[in-house]
Protein backbone atom coordinates (compact mmCIF):
# COMPACT_ATOMS: atom_id res chain seq x y z
CA UNK A 1 0.00 0.00 0.00
CA UNK A 2 1.24 3.48 -0.85
CA UNK A 3 2.37 5.78 1.92
CA UNK A 4 -0.07 8.58 2.83
CA UNK A 5 0.87 12.05 1.70
CA UNK A 6 2.01 14.33 4.52
CA UNK A 7 0.59 17.72 3.56
CA UNK A 8 1.90 19.43 6.69
CA UNK A 9 5.48 18.42 5.93
CA UNK A 10 5.02 19.37 2.27
CA UNK A 11 3.87 22.86 3.27
CA UNK A 12 6.69 23.29 5.77
CA UNK A 13 9.39 22.19 3.35
CA UNK A 14 8.17 23.85 0.15
CA UNK A 15 5.07 26.06 0.17
CA UNK A 16 6.16 28.05 3.21
CA UNK A 17 9.42 29.19 1.61
CA UNK A 18 9.76 32.89 0.94
CA UNK A 19 10.48 32.39 -2.77
CA UNK A 20 7.45 30.15 -3.25
CA UNK A 21 5.18 32.63 -1.46
CA UNK A 22 6.33 35.41 -3.81
CA UNK A 23 5.72 33.23 -6.85
CA UNK A 24 2.23 32.31 -5.63
CA UNK A 25 1.46 35.98 -4.93
CA UNK A 26 2.58 36.84 -8.48
CA UNK A 27 0.27 34.22 -9.98
CA UNK A 28 -2.64 35.46 -7.87
CA UNK A 29 -1.94 39.06 -8.87
CA UNK A 30 -1.86 38.12 -12.56
CA UNK A 31 -5.24 36.42 -12.24
CA UNK A 32 -6.76 39.45 -10.49
CA UNK A 33 -5.37 41.74 -13.21
CA UNK A 34 -6.87 39.61 -15.97
CA UNK A 35 -10.24 39.42 -14.21
CA UNK A 36 -10.24 43.20 -13.98
CA UNK A 37 -9.30 43.54 -17.66
CA UNK A 38 -11.35 40.74 -19.27
CA UNK A 39 -14.04 39.92 -16.71
CA UNK A 40 -14.63 36.91 -14.52
CA UNK A 41 -16.72 35.03 -17.09
CA UNK A 42 -13.87 34.98 -19.64
CA UNK A 43 -11.57 33.32 -17.11
CA UNK A 44 -14.01 30.70 -15.85
CA UNK A 45 -12.30 27.33 -16.22
CA UNK A 46 -9.12 28.94 -17.59
CA UNK A 47 -5.63 29.78 -16.35
CA UNK A 48 -3.52 32.88 -16.83
CA UNK A 49 -0.39 31.89 -18.71
CA UNK A 50 2.92 33.72 -18.27
CA UNK A 51 4.64 33.61 -21.66
CA UNK A 52 8.14 33.83 -20.15
CA UNK A 53 7.18 31.34 -17.39
CA UNK A 54 8.08 33.90 -14.70
CA UNK A 55 5.08 34.34 -12.36
CA UNK A 56 6.47 37.61 -11.03
CA UNK A 57 6.51 39.26 -14.47
CA UNK A 58 2.93 40.52 -14.70
CA UNK A 59 3.30 42.86 -17.66
CA UNK A 60 0.17 42.74 -19.81
CA UNK A 61 2.25 41.70 -22.83
CA UNK A 62 3.48 38.65 -20.89
CA UNK A 63 0.03 37.34 -19.92
CA UNK A 64 -2.59 35.44 -21.85
CA UNK A 65 -5.62 33.30 -21.07
CA UNK A 66 -5.30 29.58 -21.77
CA UNK A 67 -7.23 26.45 -20.98
CA UNK A 68 -6.10 24.71 -17.81
CA UNK A 69 -5.09 21.63 -19.77
CA UNK A 70 -2.87 23.55 -22.18
CA UNK A 71 -1.32 25.80 -19.54
CA UNK A 72 -0.53 23.03 -17.07
CA UNK A 73 0.91 20.90 -19.86
CA UNK A 74 3.54 23.55 -20.68
CA UNK A 75 6.15 22.21 -18.27
CA UNK A 76 9.04 22.16 -20.71
Secondary structure, DSSP 4 states (H G I P E B T S, - for coil): -PPPP-HHHHIIIIITSHHHHHHHHHHHHHHHHHHHHH-HHHHTTEEEEETTS-TT---GGGEEEEEHHHHHT---
